[in-house]
Amino acid sequence: MNSRNTVDSKDIMIASLRKQLQEALQKNSAMEQEIALQENEIIRLKRIIGDHKNTSRT
C-alpha cells in the first residue's frame, strides 16, 4: 500500500469515526432529554399523590 492510499484510508477511518461520534452524541442528547421528561413526570406525580394524601386526611 503506498503512502497516498494509507492517507486516504486514514481519512476514511477518521470520517467514519466522526460520524459515529456525532450519532452517539445525538443519541445521548435525546436520552438526556427523555430522562429530564421522566424526572419531571415523577415530580408531577409525587405532587399529585402528596396533594391527594393531604386532602384525604381532612
QUILINJO-V742474 format. One record per pair of residues at least 6 apart in sequence whose ideal C-beta (glycine too) atoms are under 7 Angstrom apart, sorted by the first residue. I is the first residue (numbers start at 0). J is the second residue. Records with the same first field share a line. If there is no record, write none. Layout:
I: J / J
This chain:
none
